[in-house]
Amino acid sequence: MDKNLYAHYFRKLASLLSLLIIVILLSILSPYFFTTENLFSIGLQMAVIAIMSIGQMWIIISGGIDLSVGSVLALSGVVSTLLISSGFDILTASLVGIMVGSLCGVISGFLISAGKLPPFIATLGMMGIARGMALILTKGVPVFGLPESFSVISNGRIANLVPIPILITLLLALIGHIILTRTPFGRYTYAIGSNFEAARLSGIRTSRTLIYIYTLGGMLSGLAGIILASRLSTGQPTAGTGYELDVIAACVIGGASLSGGAGTIWGAILGALLIGVLRNGCNLMDISAFWQQVAIGALIVIAVFIDQYQKNR
């Protein structure tokens, strides 16, 4: 087996091996880590990040990036909770929130594909617009007075065992994996990320595909916003601040290449899980949240360095 193949398999297994090492260390250092309730707690904490990471992974594979996910999450959560507090039923309000997230994705995709704006600039602008709209709609005040039934979305359990957000995350990951690996849409995504011009010349409708990809990312951010609002039982206009770092970190740690054309949905889930386990372990050992940010930032740098080193070789 040549060195390139070894490097390929090493990159595929690096995240899984890192997760296993961290789990083993935390199990030794804390007697509370490997308990059923704590493991479910990790799953609930990482569900929101994991759902957004699925959309972000799709975008990164296509050669782009979305900095607006945290702000879109907040806007969707705020819109849904405002509608619920105004008397709308939970299902209708949730669907409207998801549609708002999708609309943000459509706008970003249109600016990138038709307006030829760099993804960094287009989504940076959307980040400011979505956050500003969330603050305008609420006047900077969280939305309270939500019915108890709304919290079932995040706190309910299937068969009194598996939390609903974890089930939603796994279902979305499975569907996303099938679409990305078994359909023309998935193949087009990899083709665009690998070589945009070659994909266009081969007949792929690159502009339309990019709009679909960013719409998908916005839709998943909207869904994540509703789950987070349900968990908090409030509509927070400041929710999701800084989530961009965690979502991008989950994708990069999970094997995505920031230059596009590489990555998997399960890699994004694994990256989100690794971040969730790391944060949970730090909390159990009473390590400052500031150091947690340092650790996640270091993981991003290491993952990108490994990716670039392999490409240069």
C-alpha positions in Angstrom: 0.0 0.0 0.0 1.5 3.3 -1.0 2.0 6.4 1.2 -0.9 8.3 -0.4 -3.3 5.5 0.4 -2.1 5.4 4.0 -2.6 9.2 4.3 -6.1 8.8 2.9 -7.1 6.2 5.5 -5.4 8.1 8.2 -7.5 11.2 7.5 -10.6 9.1 7.4 -9.9 7.6 10.8 -8.2 10.5 12.6 -11.4 12.0 13.9 -12.8 8.7 15.1 -9.5 7.8 16.8 -9.4 11.3 18.4 -12.9 10.8 19.7 -12.1 7.4 21.2 -9.0 8.7 22.9 -10.9 11.6 24.5 -13.7 9.3 25.6 -11.3 6.9 27.2 -9.4 9.8 29.0 -12.6 11.4 30.3 -14.0 8.0 31.5 -10.8 7.7 33.6 -10.7 11.3 34.8 -14.4 11.6 35.7 -16.8 9.0 37.1 -19.8 10.9 35.9 -18.8 11.0 32.2 -19.8 7.5 31.1 -23.3 7.5 32.5 -26.5 7.2 30.4 -27.9 10.6 31.4 -24.6 12.3 30.7 -24.2 10.7 27.3 -27.8 11.7 26.4 -26.9 15.2 27.6 -24.0 15.3 25.2 -26.3 14.2 22.4 -28.8 17.0 23.2 -26.0 19.6 23.4 -24.5 18.6 20.1 -27.8 18.1 18.2 -28.2 21.7 17.2 -24.5 22.0 16.1 -24.7 18.7 14.3 -27.9 19.6 12.3 -26.3 22.9 11.1 -23.0 21.0 10.4 -24.9 18.8 7.9 -25.8 21.9 5.9 -22.4 23.5 6.4 -20.6 20.3 5.2 -22.6 20.4 2.0 -21.6 24.0 1.4 -18.0 23.4 2.2 -17.9 20.4 -0.2 -19.2 22.7 -2.9 -16.2 25.0 -2.3 -18.1 27.6 -0.2 -18.6 28.6 3.4 -21.6 30.0 5.4 -20.9 32.4 8.2 -24.5 33.2 8.8 -25.7 30.0 10.3 -25.8 31.3 13.9 -27.7 34.4 12.9 -30.2 32.5 10.7 -30.7 30.1 13.7 -31.7 33.1 15.9 -34.0 34.7 13.3 -35.8 31.4 12.6 -36.2 30.8 16.3 -37.5 34.3 16.9 -40.0 34.2 14.1 -41.4 30.8 15.2 -41.7 31.9 18.9 -43.3 35.2 18.0 -46.0 33.4 15.9 -46.6 30.8 18.7 -47.0 33.6 21.3 -49.4 35.3 18.9 -51.7 32.2 18.9 -50.4 30.2 15.9 -50.1 26.5 16.3 -46.7 25.0 16.9 -46.5 23.1 13.6 -47.4 26.1 11.4 -45.0 28.4 13.3 -42.2 25.9 13.0 -42.7 25.5 9.3 -42.7 29.3 8.9 -39.4 29.4 10.9 -37.8 26.8 8.6 -39.0 28.7 5.5 -37.4 31.9 6.9 -34.1 30.0 7.2 -34.5 28.6 3.7 -35.2 32.1 2.3 -31.9 33.3 3.9 -30.2 30.5 2.2 -31.8 31.3 -1.2 -30.6 34.9 -0.9 -27.1 33.9 0.0 -27.0 31.3 -2.9 -28.3 33.9 -5.3 -25.7 36.5 -4.3 -23.0 33.9 -4.8 -24.2 32.3 -8.0 -25.8 35.2 -9.9 -24.1 38.1 -8.1 -20.7 36.4 -8.2 -19.9 37.5 -4.7 -17.4 35.4 -2.7 -19.2 33.1 -0.3 -17.4 34.7 2.6 -18.7 38.2 1.8 -22.3 37.1 0.9 -22.8 35.1 4.0 -21.0 37.7 6.2 -23.6 40.2 5.0 -26.4 37.7 5.6 -25.1 37.2 9.1 -25.5 40.9 9.9 -28.9 41.1 8.2 -30.4 38.0 9.9 -29.1 39.1 13.3 -30.3 42.6 12.8 -33.8 41.4 11.8 -34.0 39.1 14.9 -33.2 42.1 17.1 -35.6 44.4 15.2 -38.5 41.9 15.5 -38.0 41.4 19.2 -36.7 44.9 20.0 -33.8 43.1 21.7 -36.1 41.4 24.2 -36.4 37.6 24.4 -39.8 36.1 23.5 -41.5 34.5 26.6 -44.9 33.0 27.3 -44.6 29.9 25.2 -46.8 26.9 25.8 -45.4 23.9 27.6 -46.1 21.7 24.6 -43.4 23.6 22.6 -40.7 22.2 24.8 -41.6 18.6 23.8 -39.6 19.2 20.5 -36.3 19.3 22.5 -37.2 17.6 25.8 -39.4 14.8 24.6 -38.2 11.2 24.3 -39.1 8.3 22.0 -40.2 5.3 24.0 -39.1 7.2 27.1 -35.5 6.6 26.1 -34.1 8.4 23.0 -34.4 12.2 23.0 -36.2 13.6 20.0 -33.4 16.0 18.8 -30.9 13.0 18.7 -33.4 11.0 16.6 -33.9 14.0 14.3 -30.2 14.4 13.9 -29.5 10.8 13.0 -32.4 10.7 10.6 -31.2 13.9 8.8 -27.7 12.5 8.7 -28.9 9.3 7.1 -31.0 11.1 4.5 -28.2 13.6 3.8 -25.7 10.8 3.3 -27.9 8.9 0.9 -28.6 12.1 -1.2 -24.9 13.1 -1.2 -23.6 9.7 -2.2 -26.4 8.2 -4.3 -28.0 11.0 -6.3 -26.9 13.4 -9.1 -27.3 16.3 -6.8 -24.7 14.9 -4.5 -22.3 14.2 -7.4 -22.8 17.7 -8.7 -21.9 19.1 -5.3 -18.6 17.2 -5.3 -17.9 18.2 -8.9 -18.5 21.9 -8.3 -16.2 21.9 -5.2 -13.5 20.0 -7.0 -13.4 22.2 -10.2 -16.2 24.7 -10.7 -15.3 25.6 -14.3 -15.0 22.0 -15.3 -18.4 21.2 -13.7 -19.9 24.1 -15.6 -18.4 23.0 -18.9 -19.6 19.5 -18.4 -23.2 20.7 -18.4 -23.9 21.0 -14.7 -26.2 23.9 -13.9 -23.8 25.3 -11.3 -25.8 28.4 -10.4 -29.0 26.5 -9.7 -27.1 23.8 -7.8 -25.4 26.4 -5.6 -28.7 28.0 -4.8 -30.1 24.6 -3.8 -27.1 23.9 -1.6 -27.3 27.2 0.3 -31.1 26.8 0.6 -30.5 23.5 2.2 -28.0 25.0 4.6 -30.4 27.8 5.6 -33.3 25.3 6.0 -31.2 23.2 8.5 -30.1 26.3 10.4 -33.8 27.2 10.7 -34.7 23.8 12.0 -31.8 24.0 14.5 -33.1 27.4 15.6 -36.5 25.9 16.4 -35.0 23.1 18.4 -32.8 25.5 20.4 -35.8 27.8 21.1 -37.8 24.8 22.3 -34.9 23.8 24.6 -34.6 27.3 26.0 -38.4 27.8 26.0 -37.8 31.3 24.7 -37.0 33.1 21.5 -33.6 34.6 22.0 -32.5 37.2 19.4 -28.9 36.7 20.5 -29.0 32.9 20.3 -26.4 31.2 18.2 -23.7 33.8 18.6 -20.4 32.2 17.9 -22.0 29.0 16.6 -20.3 29.6 13.2 -16.9 28.6 14.8 -18.3 25.3 16.2 -20.1 24.4 13.0 -17.1 25.1 10.7 -14.9 23.3 13.3 -17.1 20.2 13.2 -16.9 20.0 9.4 -13.1 20.6 9.3 -12.4 18.1 12.1 -14.8 15.7 10.4 -12.6 15.6 7.3 -13.9 18.5 5.1 -11.4 20.4 3.0 -11.9 24.1 2.9 -10.8 24.2 -0.7 -13.9 22.0 -1.6 -14.5 18.7 -3.1 -14.0 16.5 0.0 -16.1 15.6 3.0 -18.9 13.4 4.3 -22.1 13.9 6.3 -21.0 11.3 8.9 -17.7 13.2 9.2 -19.7 16.3 10.1 -21.7 14.4 12.8 -18.5 12.9 14.1 -16.8 16.3 14.3 -19.9 17.8 16.1 -19.8 14.8 18.5 -16.1 15.3 19.2 -16.7 19.0 20.1 -19.7 18.0 22.3 -17.7 15.4 24.2 -14.8 17.9 24.6 -17.0 20.6 26.0 -18.8 18.2 28.3 -15.6 16.8 29.6 -14.2 20.3 30.3 -17.4 21.2 32.2 -17.2 18.0 34.3 -13.6 18.8 35.2 -14.4 22.4 35.8 -12.2 23.8 33.0 -12.9 27.3 32.0 -15.1 27.9 28.9 -12.3 30.2 27.7 -9.9 27.3 27.5 -12.6 25.3 25.6 -12.5 27.9 22.9 -8.7 27.7 22.7 -8.9 23.9 22.4 -11.5 24.1 19.5 -9.5 26.8 17.7 -6.4 24.6 18.0 -8.3 21.6 16.6 -9.3 23.7 13.5 -5.7 24.7 12.9 -4.4 21.2 13.3 -7.1 19.7 11.0 -6.5 22.3 8.3 -2.7 21.9 8.6 -3.0 18.1 8.1 -5.3 18.7 5.1 -2.9 21.1 3.5 0.2 19.0 4.3 -1.4 16.0 2.6 -2.4 18.0 -0.5 1.1 19.5 -0.8 2.6 16.0 -0.7 
